[in-house]
Amino acid sequence: MAADLLPYAVLVGLLLLGVSIYLLASCSREAELKQALRKCEIALEEAERSRQSVARLHAGEVRRLKTARHASQDAKFRDAKSTFARLFHPDLAKGDAREHAIRTEVFKQFWEELERIERRT
């Protein structure tokens, strides 16, 4: 009777062995997938930190360039205004009183406009 059950016992043993191997393999695969997922999450976090760092760097560079551009434009405007005053100031003009009065009025009009432009920038 025991000899008759032996093939079934071997079959059940092999079946249990196969199930345990399958479970071990699936647990191992699950562990591998979890590890791969964690590596991807870490890489994504590092990429996000890098992106934020680059964004801050670019924002700072944009601010620096805007400031430099405005400073450059302001310096150019001051130079142009100074040159205008040096070349066209009525006190430096030669001529009679009538010409001096005309130059004074024209200079005042231009100077007011230059002052307005300077306040706007």
C-alpha positions in Angstrom: 0.0 0.0 0.0 2.8 2.4 0.9 4.5 1.4 -2.4 1.4 2.4 -4.3 1.4 5.9 -2.7 5.1 6.5 -3.3 4.7 7.9 -6.9 2.0 10.2 -5.6 4.2 11.4 -2.8 7.1 12.0 -5.2 4.7 13.9 -7.5 3.4 16.0 -4.6 7.0 16.6 -3.4 8.0 17.8 -6.9 4.9 19.9 -7.1 5.7 21.6 -3.8 9.3 22.0 -4.8 8.2 23.7 -8.1 5.8 26.0 -6.3 8.5 27.0 -3.8 11.0 27.7 -6.7 8.3 29.7 -8.5 7.6 31.7 -5.3 11.3 32.3 -4.7 11.8 33.4 -8.3 8.8 35.8 -8.2 9.9 37.2 -4.8 13.4 37.7 -6.3 12.0 39.3 -9.4 9.8 41.6 -7.3 12.9 42.6 -5.2 14.8 43.3 -8.5 11.9 45.4 -9.8 11.7 47.3 -6.5 15.4 48.0 -6.6 15.2 49.2 -10.2 12.2 51.4 -9.3 14.1 53.0 -6.4 17.1 53.6 -8.7 14.8 55.4 -11.2 13.2 57.4 -8.4 16.7 58.5 -7.2 17.8 59.4 -10.7 14.5 61.4 -11.2 15.1 63.3 -7.9 18.7 64.1 -8.9 17.5 65.3 -12.4 14.8 67.5 -10.7 17.4 69.1 -8.4 19.7 69.7 -11.4 16.9 71.3 -13.4 16.0 73.6 -10.5 19.7 74.5 -10.1 20.0 75.3 -13.8 16.8 77.3 -13.7 18.1 79.4 -10.8 21.4 79.9 -12.6 19.6 81.0 -15.8 17.3 83.3 -13.8 20.3 84.9 -12.1 22.0 85.3 -15.5 19.0 86.9 -17.0 18.8 89.4 -14.1 22.5 90.2 -14.5 22.2 90.7 -18.2 19.1 93.0 -17.8 20.9 95.0 -15.2 24.0 95.3 -17.3 22.0 96.3 -20.3 20.2 99.0 -18.4 23.4 100.2 -16.9 25.0 100.3 -20.4 22.0 102.2 -21.8 22.0 104.6 -18.9 25.7 105.3 -19.4 25.2 105.8 -23.1 22.3 108.2 -22.5 24.3 110.2 -19.9 27.2 110.4 -22.4 24.9 111.6 -25.1 23.2 114.1 -22.8 26.6 115.5 -21.7 27.8 115.7 -25.4 24.6 117.5 -26.3 25.0 120.0 -23.5 28.7 120.6 -24.4 27.9 121.2 -28.0 24.7 123.1 -27.9 24.6 125.0 -24.6 23.6 128.6 -25.3 26.2 130.0 -23.0 28.9 128.6 -25.3 27.4 130.0 -28.5 28.9 132.9 -30.3 26.6 135.4 -31.8 24.3 138.3 -31.0 21.6 138.5 -28.3 18.8 137.4 -30.6 20.6 134.2 -31.7 21.5 133.6 -28.0 17.8 133.8 -27.0 16.7 131.5 -29.8 19.4 128.9 -28.9 18.3 129.2 -25.2 14.7 128.4 -26.1 15.6 125.5 -28.4 18.1 124.1 -25.8 15.5 124.3 -23.1 13.0 122.4 -25.2 15.5 119.7 -26.0 16.8 119.6 -22.4 13.3 119.2 -21.0 12.7 116.3 -23.4 16.0 114.7 -22.4 15.1 115.0 -18.7 11.7 113.4 -19.4 13.3 110.5 -21.2 15.9 110.1 -18.4 13.1 109.9 -15.8 11.2 107.3 -17.8 14.2 104.9 -18.0 
